[in-house]
Amino acid sequence: MVFPTNENVIVGLDRADDAGVYKISDDLALIQTVDFFTPIVDDPYWFGQIAAANALSDVYAMGGIPKTAMNLVAFPVKQMELAVLRQIIQGGIDKLAEAGVVLIGGHSIEDKELKYGLSVTGFVHPARVLTKRNLQPGDRLVLTKPLGTGIVNTAIKAGMASADLTGKVTHLMAALNRDAAGIMSNFNVSACTDVTGFGLLGHLAEMVCGSGMSVRVFSKQVPVIAEALEFAAMGLIPAGAYKNREFRESMIDFAEMVERSRQDVLFDPQTSGGLLISVNGHQAGELVAALKDAGIGDAAQIGEILSGPAEKIWVV
């Protein structure tokens, strides 16, 4: 299949990334992305916040600043009160306001299944676009949010999560990656993505494929929601985690000491997860310190980029 393109497309469908990038001038390019999904929390207002934060995240991952957004809504009018939709939209609007993004329109349809998300446009300098596939040997990997939201949400649906844990995970998913993106712009970053539905190892595999590089992940250094490990050991694993493992297991080697529950967390599909940043090895410590100083307390170095053997992920 051949897709239409032109010389101004910096990032397009020829190399799938977090968003598309189109050059407008020598010092301006547009980042465009879209994302929507079904509710992952019961509270409609927080669902709106999380969906908006998730849609905005792809722009931050590309090194850009989101500027405008348009709502995408599918709503079961005959089964739900319009008050529910109003709360969802209000959650999205409040998150956009926090990010300094203007809502300029949208589209809605009647559907049997509720869905909400946004199309987002951002700005970036053409020379400062970040993509997934530019890993450099000697770089270190930095992750800005802990893993485990998919597993915890599975536990919530099973009625096994406390109110405190539910609130903690809800706020974590609703947190913008804006501050982390702003901080990383001051460092020598080679590549970046955000961790979402494919889990940490799935998105890392996307960074590795075609790079000629390999990665060593230090599993005990990866920030994880403590309760997620406990639930994983009990077998509360979302179906997406199994699919993520099956799809990428051929390029991932686990050391014997990495217990199965921790492996499951590394494959756990995230909603509105953190940024996964490949930064110059000499600056990784400074980047983590700067993130922590800004209140991103879970930020951690979790791995290193190796020049070979090509395109493997070693988890130790």
N, C-alpha and C positions, 0 to 999 in steps of 0.2 A: 504494500500500500504506500502510495506517494502522497505526502502532505504538502500543501502550498506553503511557500516560505519566500523570504527575500533577504538581501544582504544586511538589513537592519536587525534581523532576529539574532540576538546574542545567545539566548537559551530557548530552544524550541523542542519539538517532539523527536528530533533526531537523537537527543540524549535526555531522557526523562529526568526531570529534577523536581524540586519543591514548587517551582513556579516558572512561568514563562517571562522572558525579558526581551524588550524591544527598544532599540536605540532611537531616541528622538533627535538628539544633537550630540556634539562632542562631549558635553558635560551633563547630559540627562538621558536616563533610560527609564522606561516604565516596567514595573513588575506587576504581573497579573496572575491571580490565583482564585480558586473557588473551592469551597468545602461545605458540606452539610451532612447531617446524620440524624438518626432517630434519638429520642431521649435516653441519656445514660444516668440521669438522676431524676427523682420524683418531683422535685421542686421546679416549677416552670421558669421562675425567675433565674434560678441558678443554671438551668439548662441553657437559657439564652446567653448568660455570661460565658459559660464554658464553650458554647458553639462559636461565639464571637472571638474569644481568645484563641481558639483552635484555628480559625480561618486566618486571623492576623499573623499567626506564627510563621507561616511559610514566607511572608515578606521579610520578617526579621531574619529568618534563616538564610535568605539570599543576600543579606547585608544591606537591606533597604529600610525605608521608613514608610509605613502605610499612610495613605492620605484620604482615600475615599472608599466607600463600601456600598453594596446593594444587597438587600435582604432576599433570601430565597425561602419560601414557605410552602409546605404542603400540610393542609390541615383538614381533619375530619369534622366538618361543620355540623353534621347530623349527630355526631357522637360526643362532642365536647363543647363546653361553653366557650364563647368568644373571650371571656375573661381570662382563660388559660392562655390564649394566643397573645392577649395584651401583655400579660406578665412575661412571656417569652421575649416578645419584642422589646419590652422595657429593659430586660436584662441585657439584651444585645446592645441597645442604645447606650446604656450606662457603661458598658465595657468599651464601646467605641469612644465615648467621651473621655474615659480614662486614658485611652491611647492617643487622643487628639485626632481622631478620624471622623470625617464627615459622612453621614448617611445621606445618599443622594437619590435613592430610589429602590426598586426591587420588583419582585414578581411573586404572586401567590396562586396556588391552585387548590381545588378540593381533592382530597385523597383519603383513602381509608386508613393510612398510616401517617402519623405526625412526623414531620421532618422540618429541620430548621438549620440554616447556615447563611453564609455570605459569600459574595464575590468581592474581592478586595484588590485595589490598585495602589501601588506604592511607587516611590521614587528611589533611584540609586544612580550614582555616577557610573558610567559604563566601565571604568577601569577598576571599580571596587565591587563588582558583582562576585558573590561567593557561590560556588556550586558544590555538589557532592564529590565530584571526581577530580580532585586536585591534591590528593594526599602526597606529602613529601617525606622522604626518609628522615628519621630523627625527630619528627613532630611528636607531640604528645596529644592524647585525647582528653578533653575536658567535657564533663556532663554537668548540666546546671540544675536538673530536677531529679528527685529520686524515682526509681521504678516501682511498679506494683499496683498502679491504679486499676488495671484490668482485673487483676486477681481480687483486689478489695471490692470492686464493684460486683463481682460474682458473689462474694461473701455477703454483700449488702442485700442482693436479690434473694439470697438464701436465709436472710434474717439472722445472720451470725456476726454482724459487725455492730460495734457500739455506736451510740449517737456521736460521741467525740471523734471516733475514727471516721465516720461518715462525713462530719463537718470538715475534718482535716483534709480529706481527699478531695472533697468538693472545692474547697478554697485552693488547693494545689492545682487542680485542673483549670480553674478560672484565672489563675495568675498569668499575667502577660509575660512574654519573653522579651519585652521592650528593653528593660534595664540591662539584661544580660547581653543583648545585641549591641546596645550602645557602648557597653564596656569593652566587648571584644573588638569593636572597631578601632580601638587604640593599640591593638596588638597585631603581630604578624600572623594572621590566620590564613591557612592554605585552603581549607574546605570546611563546610558546615552543612548540617541538616538538622531537622527537628525530629524527635523520636515520637512516632505515633503508632499507627495500626500494625506495622510490621515488627514492633518491638525493637529493643536496642540492637540485638544481633542482626535482625533483618535489615534495618536501616544502615548499620555499619557494613553489611555485605554489599549494599548498593554503592557505598563509597569505595569499597575495595575492588569491585568488578570493573575491569578495564583499566585499573590504575597501575598494574605491574607491581603493586605493593602488597605486603601482608601486615597483619596487626596482631599484637599481643595484648589481650585484655586481662587485667588483674581483677579477678572476680570479687575479691574481698574489699576492693577499693571502690566498687560501684555503689553509689548511694541507693539504698533500698528502704521502702517503708517496712519497718520491722514486722508488722502484723502480716504483711504480704508473704513473707517467708513462712510464717506459721501456717497460714491458710494453704499455701502451696504444698507444704508437707502433709496436709490433710487431704489433698487431692482436689481442692477448689480451684481448678484451672479452667479459664475460658477456652472455648473451642479454637479461637484464633491463635492461641499460643501453640497448640498442636500443629496447626497449619503452617505457622511460621517456622517451626522446627523442621517439619517435613520438607519445606521448600528449600531451606538453606543448609541442612545438616551435612551435605556432601563437602562443603567448604569450611566447616567448623570442627575443630578438634578440641575436646575437653580433657584437661588433666584429670587423673583419677580422683584427686582430692576435691574436685568441684562437685558438691552434692547435687542430686537431682532437683531438689526444691529450688536451689539457687539457679540452676540452668533454666528451670521453668520461668523464673522471674526475668531472666535475660531475654526470653522470647515473648514475654507478656505484652500483648497489644496495649499501647497507651493512648489515652485521649488527652490532647493538648499537653504533651510531654515537653521536656526541656530541650535545649539546644545541645547538639553533639558537635564539638568544635575541635578541629585539628589545628594546633597552634605550634609555632616554633618551640622546640624543646627547651631552649634557654629562657623562654618567656612564660612557660606553663605555670610555674609557681607564682609568678607575679599576677597572672590572669586570675588564678583561683583566689589569691589574696584579695584582689580588687573586687571580685564577685562577692566574696564573703563580707567585705567592708560595706558593700551596697545592700546587704541584707539577704543575699542569696546564699543562705547558710549551708545548703546541701551540695554546693558545687564541689567537684573533686576531679583530680586526675585519675583516669581509669585505664589508660593504656598507652601504647607507643606504636609508631609506624616503623615497619621494618622493610628493608629493600628486597628481601626474599626469604624463603621461596615464594613465588608469585601467587598472590590472590588467595591466601589462606587466613583464617582467623583462629588464633591459638588462645584458648581461655584457660588461665592457670589460677 
